[in-house]
Amino acid sequence: MSGVASRLRGPVPWRGTRLLALLAVALALGAPLRTMYHLIDVVGDPTLFLAVAAGALVAAAVLARVLHPVLALAVGALLFGAGLVWYITNLSTDPAFSALLRDTAALLTGRRLLQIANVRLWVISFAPAPVFLTTYFALRRWYVTAALAAGTALGFFVLTTDATVVTTLLGVVGAFAAIGFGTLDTVGSAASTTRDIPGESSRQREASEGIDSGRRAVLEQLAAIIVVPAILSRLPAVAGTSLSFADEGGTTMEGSLIEADEALTVQGDISLTPTVRYTVESDDARYWRVAAYDRYTGDGWVRTGNANPYDGNRLQGPPGDSRTLRQSFEAESDIATVPSAWRPVRYSGDAAVELTSHGGFQPVTGLATGDSYQVTSEVVVATPRQLREAGTDYPDRVSERYLSLPDSTPDRVGETTATLTANAENPYETALVVEQWLQNNREYSLDVDRPDRNVADRFLHAMNRGYCVYFATTMVVMLRTQGIPARFVVGYTPGERVGENRWVVRGLNSHAWVEAYFPGHGWIQFDPTPSGPREAAEQARVEEARAEPNAFVDTSETGANSSFTETETPTPPPLTETNGTDTNQTETPATTNGTTPTPFSRDRPSGPTGGANTGLQLPDLPSREEAALGLVAVLGTAAGLRRTGVTQRLSREVWLRYQRREDPETDVERAFQRVMYVLSKEHRPRESGETVRAYLDAVDADESVRRVAALRERLRYGGDVTEAAADEAVDIANTVVSDR
């Protein structure tokens, strides 16, 4: 008993806090490391990155005991400088230093790292310094400095928007938890030192009070830091936001595609925007292209490269045969794009434009209502025979940019595609098979549960429906697994035809499709999204919007004012036009066994082995980040409940109201303690040195309580209590507790 009392009175350090502090530092460092791993995974093999990070960690662990902190800072600076030199010397651009300056300036203005062509090189050169410094200072028990090093690295990725919300929250929780547990670790060490000084009882008490106060403050901070972000991460406003036009509630197709700028994330449920955007005059109906994306991230797309000023000169057209198409656009509402038919070679208009790295135009500031512009395009003219014979001699610049996939892309995507296209003899036939299979085996729907993992893999193997983004994303990934350069393209379908050469384009005409590269001809358009269901959904939204007040869904040429009678479909061919020859070769090559493989039916999607799917769609398991954050939230909630005393009160209530029977001696002692607890709450606690009889007299206890005390006294001095006496004591205690 005296040992217990001394432990309660003395300032004993909280054992295990150093381990908890180190685990918290690992969590803080894990956030930027996870972000860097994801960046590497998107563009290539992460093996070298893992080796570099592991080397920096081992070096920090070895040097932590022998290296002075000032020298450690110097080593960190040296690692950063060496990484910078390595990055510059390995850049393929010329001059390399200018490329570094452009990349740095872009990152400082909020550009994503994934938009840098040399992101893998950049991450590998950046990683060693923060890993070394964080690990070194954590092992030296400089937890604040370690958290600062990890937090600085994470903060950079937050500014570039490469770190996800969940990853950021985990890093913040880890950094503050490291500071909190590190404080407890330091407090424990100080307490241990104080306790070892003989004859310092008053100092011990003062230290104990200060340490206990410090522990309580740290626990409160940890509970708030861990619980609050965990709760906030589940709120829709924090867990993720969607881009949409201001006149629409929720996420719209146009907002998620056209407003995506240089990074596009695949959304779930989506709506259509009926607002009129453009009036177009053109000899032909085309897909009005806005932008292309080359880097697939697993859950979306990123456009790499920098836009350059457009000087007004005519640009180079496609490498093969083409014909000239002139278009005139007038903005019917404020808009930030200048769509055109592919491939644009000249622009003139009210808004200044830049030339993107993918060969399209984008406005510098945007278009106001009434602004107009004209575009001259060179439309590819190629026959199916020419495309079949195009071969696979792709330029290096095309292969390097438009064949890459995240290293985490499941192998089954390529295996399934290879099975579906086994009878295709060339890239053109492969593209036709993939396009037709997606059109025939997946339904069009705007009501979609967004998958948590690789979008293309999930749409190919586990989803039955989606909209254009899912179809186009999946086709691009499938083609890339077969070595065919392809890219994701967004823009508008032709719109509503209101004249022989005139169209009205609404926001709901926003669309995503695919471009595949064919040597000698350039980029050829494919559209794997079923056109019938898409057009029906668009028309239904137009009719619905016409009944809404203040909906700018019609112009003086549409709706009740329309006088044009359409004689042919306004939707252009999904691939490319011919030059008048070889038109009998447009058939689609047969898939395996001459038909669409039955294992991959729309109703029962399956894996590449053809195993049947029962149709039961199980929910996705949480990601590693979500699971980690959930665990942290549970631990934080438990700490918070413990700090507020909830767990102690619950435990006390269980102890008070339920007595598990053991032997008579234990039962009587437990019954006595329960009765005395009730008396202490109803009257006052028993004072030190006060006998039981004196205490019972002072609080005027009734006879039943005195009976329990007598049985306990007999136990202590007589040494023997019967089973019946134990039953009596427990019954009295139960009555006293229930009557309180």
Summary of the structure (lengths in Angstrom):
residues: 740
radius of gyration: 35.4
end to end distance: 30.0
largest distance: 115.8
contacts: 2385
relative contact order: 0.09
helix: 52%
strand: 13%
